[in-house]
Amino acid sequence: MVKHIFTVDLEDWFHATVTGAPAETDWDRLESRIESQTSKLLNLLDKCGARATFFVLGWVAEKHPSLVVEISARGHEIGTHGYKHDLLSSFTAETFGRDIDLALEAIESTGVNKRVVGYRAPSYSLTAETSWAWGVLADKGFRYDASVFPQRRHDGGWPGAPSRPYRPLDGRDFWEVPVSLGRIGPFKTVFSAGGYLRLFPTKTIVTNLKRLESAGVPVVFMVHPKDVDPAAPVTTRNVYGILRQKLRTGSTLTKLKTVLRCFSFTTMLDAIEEAERKG
């Protein structure tokens, strides 16, 4: 049986990369909604017997250490999402390394005594131009990255990149686990992450899950706490941006209940280790 991969990008509603999003200097005064919405996800995962990988923003680890401890205590993997939700394109290899160090220090300061070996870039910002990040991560002992979006998107994407797990660095035991692609008619599309998960009906999601499962391919799911929060504020006045942030947020938990009950899910690290055992 194929075990699919469930992931959560642990960031608050105001950690956005859209134009007009709240500035970092305002974050402390804004209402945090991350604990209540993450609890919904944790409880659902418990009920369905599923384990997940939570990519934790360093800033969140500093502000909500007990939440990170709870996630780990419930049996989930802790990865990192960087420190302040900056795009990879804003870094050099050197400054990216410092950002990773800050994020890891923040997670370690919570008391979670587990080595972090996985990374996901904010807004899937690993592209051909920023693929130098793989080498930085591997040098720091990471086992995998999960930052490639193999289609064009509003702030990047990597059209034509593989949509199944692969080793991007010759001679190094380091994996890339990209966003999964399914099909809607003749078109390839993301279907199991963020706004795409909210947009597509449950039937479409399940159909693509079954198709990839029959081919032995694990599907990567990704949600943010704000994806299950219809009351989350918006961070832009742009109509398209508002639609991206608010569209069908009330449907997410219902879809996830169906998917988690009908399919088997595990952490990203467990899925990688299973792939290595199979050769």
N, C-alpha and C positions, 0 to 999 in steps of 0.2 A: 504493500500500500504506500502511495506517495504521501509524504507529510509536507503540507504547504507551510508557508512562512508568514507569520503575523508580526507586524511591526507598528510601533507608535513613535512618532516624532514628538518628544515631550517638550513642548513650548506653549507659552500662553497666547491668548488671542492677539495681543499687541506685538508679538514677534513676527512681523510681516516684512516682506521685501518690496511691497508695492509702493508707488509714489504716494506720498501723503501719510504714510504710516507713522504712528507716534515715535518721536525721537527717543533715543536711549535715556536722555536726561529726564524724560517724563515717565518712564516705566514704573518707578517706585510709587508714584502717586495714583496710578491707575488700578482699578479693581481687578484683582487676580481671580480667575475662574478655573484655574488649572486643577486644583485639588478635587473639587466637586465633580468635574467632568472626567478626570482620570479615574475616579472611584467607580463611575458607571462602567468604564471599560474593564477595570480590574474585576469587578463583580461578575460581569458577563463572561470573562475568560475563565474565572473560577467555576461558574455554573456549567460551562461547556467542557471543562477539563482541558483547556488549551493553554499552552505557554507561548510567550511572545518576547520579542526584543524591543526594549524601549531605548531609543536614541535620545539621551538626556542633554539638554542645553546646559552648559556650565553655569550660566546665570541662574537658571531654575534650580540647579543643585544647591547653590548658595542660599537662595531665598526659601526653598522648600526641602530642606534635607530629610525631614521625616517621610516625605512622599517617596523619595528615592529609596530610602531604607525599606519602606513598605513594599514597593515594587519588587525589590530583590528578595525580600522575605517571603513573598508569595510565589517564588520560584521562577521569576522571569529574568532574562538576560539584560544587563545594563551595557549599552553602547554609548557613544558620544555623538553629539550633534554640533560640536564646536562650542565656543564660549558665548558669543553674543549674537549669533545668527547672521554673521557676515558671509556674503557670497565668496566663493573661492577666487573669483576674478579680482577681488579687492586685495588679495595677498600676493606676496612673493613666497618662494619656498621657505625662506627664513622666517617671515612673519607668520606664515601658516603653522610652522613648527611651534612657535611660541603660543599661538592660539590653542593648539592641541594640548600643550603642556598646561595651560591655564584651565582648560576644560577638565583634564584628568585630575588636576589638583582639587578642583571644586567637587568632583564626584568622590574622590578619596576622602575629602574632609567630612563627608556625610557619615563615614564609618562603615560604608559598604566594603567588605573585604573580599572583593572579587576583581580579578584583572580585567580591564576593559580591552577588548581586541577588535571591536567593530566601530566603524565610523560612517555617518551619512552627512553629506554636505547640505547646508540650508538651501532650500529651493532646488535641489538636484542640480547644483551648479558645477558638477564635474563634466567638462566637455573635452574635446580634443585639445583645446588651448590650455586647459588647466589640468591635464592628465599627469603633469609632474607631481601632483599630490599623491599619486599611488606610491611613488618612490619614498616620499617623506613618511607616509604611513607605515610602509614596510620596514623602513629603517628604525622606526620607533616600536616595532614589535607587534603591529596590528596584523591580524589574520585576514581581514577582509574590509572592503569598502562597499557601500550600497547607495552610491550617489549618481549612477548613470540613468538618465531618462532617454531611451532610445528613439525618441521622436522630437520634432521641433516643439518648443513651448515659448511662452511669453518672455521668459528671461533666460533662454538658452536651449538646453536639450542637445542631444547628440544623435541626429538622424543617421540611421544606418549602423549604429553600434549594435552588438549582440543583445538579445533580450533574454538570454539564458545565462546562468552562472558560468564564469570562465576565469582563467588565470591570465591577467594582462601583462605580467612581468616575467620575461623569460628566465627560467632557472630559479625562480623564487616561489616559495609556498605562500602565495598571496592571491586572494580571490576578489573578483568583482561580482556582485550580485545585483543586477540591474532591475529596474521596474519591468514587470511582465507585460507582454503584448498579447492581446487576443484578437478576435475578428468580429466585426459587425458587417455582415454581408461580405463584400470583396475587400473591405478596408481593414488594415491592421490598426489597432488602437489600444492605448492603456485603458484598463477597465476596473482595476482593483486598488486604486490609490486616490486618496483625497477627493477632489471635486469630481473625478471620473466615477469613483465608487458611488458618490451621492447622485450623480446624474443618471446612470444606467439602471434599468429595472432589475429586480432580483433575478428574473429568468435569464436575462442576458449574462449576468455575472456567473450564475450557476452553469449555464451552457458552456461558457469559456473555461471555467474551472474543470469541468468534466473532460473537455477536449484536451486540455493540456495534461491533466492527470493521466488520461489514457496513453499519452505519449511519454509518460514518466517524467514530466517536467513540473517541478514545484512552482506554485504561483506565489508571488510576493504581494501581500496586502499591506497597505500603509494608511493609517489614519492619524489625525491630530486630535487632541481633546476638543478643540473648537468644532470639529466635524460632527460631534454629537451634541452640540449646544446651540439650539435655535435662538437663544437669547443673547448670544455673544455679540458685542458691538462690532461694527464694521470699521475698517481702517482706511477707507478710501471713499471719495465722493464720485469716482468714476463708475458709470453704470455697469460696464463690463466687470470691473473689479468687485462691485457689490454682488453681482450675480455669481461670480466665482466663489465668493466667501459665504454667501447665504443660501445658495440654491439647494433645496431639499435636505437641509441639515436635520430636519425632523425625521427623515427616513433612514438615517444611517444605522441606528441601533437595531431596528427591525431587520434590515438586510444582514447585518452582522450576526444576529441570532440565528437566522436561517443557515448562513454559510458555516458558522462555527459548529452547529449541531450536525450538519450533513457531511463535513469534511474534517480531516485531521490536521491540526496545526501545531507547529513547534517553533523554536527560536532559530534565528539565522545561523548561529554557531553550530547548533545541533545538525541543521540541514547540511552545512558544509562538511562537518565530520562524517556524516552518513555518506555523502558523495565521495569522500576520500576513501572510505572503507570499501565502497563498490568499485573503486578504481576509475 
